């Protein structure tokens, strides 16, 4: 059955579509190492009567004349402009998906809650992000490298030779792979279904079989949503940007060409004697020493042409030297006035350069808006929105893009992590509850401080302080955990709240007054006696957050009370 499955190449049409889609978009989104320019390659390219895998150059070849195409090719370089844009201005902002304020990763293994089982301590998250963004048709495969030692790898869609699906789930799959048998590397095909792993050599002869008890195929798609209702060809974050990315590559390359013309002119000058390609006797011609006629060794190859060869058919570009026949008067003398007025330098008009730059900028903004939600193109003269309104729209749009990415990442990692743990401990012994979050702290610190001062009550002010802490410490989890605890312990979140409480009689006790006004001192006193407050918090175990706050607060109030000659208060926790 599995052998026939490999030979049948099940879902071959959808697989070909997925591979083709991947190649087209990866060309425009993934940076490549620059190649050495090979003019002959592009000359041969022009003569081809069939399309190649180079989607972009196929398109350029179709819209430009041959001579123009060759000139264009000289300025087209890798990393191409669209890939540079995606990698430098899109990927990094989307990486913020790892720093959400409301993310959670909970794993229950044999009834015990764990933050991160050691089986999942790998670099998979970064691999997954790259796969979701750029290798969206790929498949995550899970296997065992030993007893209860799971591992996972992302298999390229171009390696899959046969696949059977049920909606978004994979029932069985076969792909090109390699394994080690008797200390030798063997190339062939890996086959996986809901009960077993098998490996076949290139002749499709079965070499090994290993069973599993998962009850489902341990392979899942990187992306859940199919493109155009195809269960195998998936929808990329850039699927609907292909046209804009092609246009961006084209215009940026054109800009490189005309920028040169902006500084290096086309020169029109009196015509010199023609030089044939067959003649190299440059020194025997008439003319003064070091004149144009005598500088044979410095005549460019382009000028060593017959009259019939000329430059007809070439395009005008930077550095082009145009020769105009000298005007001779009726008496046989040279028209010197003509000579004086002939020498002309032609530059690309500034207006043309500015128009091209504006077109590129507008296109870039459109791409960034679609990819990351950056809608800061500017304001219209009439009925325009204020800066704050534009900023608000931009924040919401960016949040939406990150939430879409978060959902995609959550889908893939949830299935993958559960499969990994199921292989290690049995599927009935594991539970996975994870979410990459929906709150990504896109407000600036200034915006948050403004909101703090406008907040209607202490609860809102405390929440904003928490967001400020998260914003500042998004890359430092330990710092954020500490600030989170301190903000929760502080009796009053602002001087305004504290002053209001002082006005009212019997609201603020002496201990609370001391704690609020000497907050850092008493946190230090607590840590000198009980150790680091974050570690102390963690050691309280699975108690509720509110219970931990009350317990630590009671300990601090007791310290204040004892130092001021008071009596200890009863602690909230009797069992801790």
HELIX and SHEET records of a PDB file:
HELIX    1   1 UNK A    2  UNK A    8  1                                   7    
HELIX    2   2 UNK A   12  UNK A   29  1                                  18    
HELIX    3   3 UNK A   39  UNK A   47  1                                   9    
HELIX    4   4 UNK A   55  UNK A   63  1                                   9    
HELIX    5   5 UNK A   66  UNK A   75  1                                  10    
HELIX    6   6 UNK A   81  UNK A   89  1                                   9    
HELIX    7   7 UNK A   91  UNK A   94  1                                   4    
HELIX    8   8 UNK A   95  UNK A   99  5                                   5    
HELIX    9   9 UNK A  118  UNK A  120  5                                   3    
HELIX   10  10 UNK A  124  UNK A  134  1                                  11    
HELIX   11  11 UNK A  157  UNK A  159  5                                   3    
HELIX   12  12 UNK A  227  UNK A  229  5                                   3    
HELIX   13  13 UNK A  239  UNK A  241  5                                   3    
HELIX   14  14 UNK A  242  UNK A  263  1                                  22    
HELIX   15  15 UNK A  296  UNK A  298  5                                   3    
HELIX   16  16 UNK A  301  UNK A  303  5                                   3    
HELIX   17  17 UNK A  336  UNK A  342  1                                   7    
HELIX   18  18 UNK A  350  UNK A  372  1                                  23    
HELIX   19  19 UNK A  387  UNK A  425  1                                  39    
HELIX   20  20 UNK A  427  UNK A  429  5                                   3    
HELIX   21  21 UNK A  445  UNK A  454  1                                  10    
HELIX   22  22 UNK A  458  UNK A  472  1                                  15    
HELIX   23  23 UNK A  477  UNK A  489  1                                  13    
HELIX   24  24 UNK A  495  UNK A  503  1                                   9    
HELIX   25  25 UNK A  510  UNK A  517  1                                   8    
HELIX   26  26 UNK A  519  UNK A  530  1                                  12    
HELIX   27  27 UNK A  533  UNK A  539  1                                   7    
HELIX   28  28 UNK A  545  UNK A  563  1                                  19    
SHEET    1   A 3 UNK A 112  UNK A 114  0                                        
SHEET    2   A 3 UNK A 104  UNK A 109 -1                                        
SHEET    3   A 3 UNK A 430  UNK A 435 -1                                        
SHEET    1   B 3 UNK A 150  UNK A 155  0                                        
SHEET    2   B 3 UNK A 139  UNK A 144 -1                                        
SHEET    3   B 3 UNK A 219  UNK A 221 -1                                        
SHEET    1   C 5 UNK A 160  UNK A 166  0                                        
SHEET    2   C 5 UNK A 169  UNK A 181 -1                                        
SHEET    3   C 5 UNK A 184  UNK A 192 -1                                        
SHEET    4   C 5 UNK A 196  UNK A 201 -1                                        
SHEET    5   C 5 UNK A 206  UNK A 211 -1                                        
SHEET    1   D 3 UNK A 321  UNK A 324  0                                        
SHEET    2   D 3 UNK A 266  UNK A 270  1                                        
SHEET    3   D 3 UNK A 344  UNK A 346 -1                                        
END                                                                             
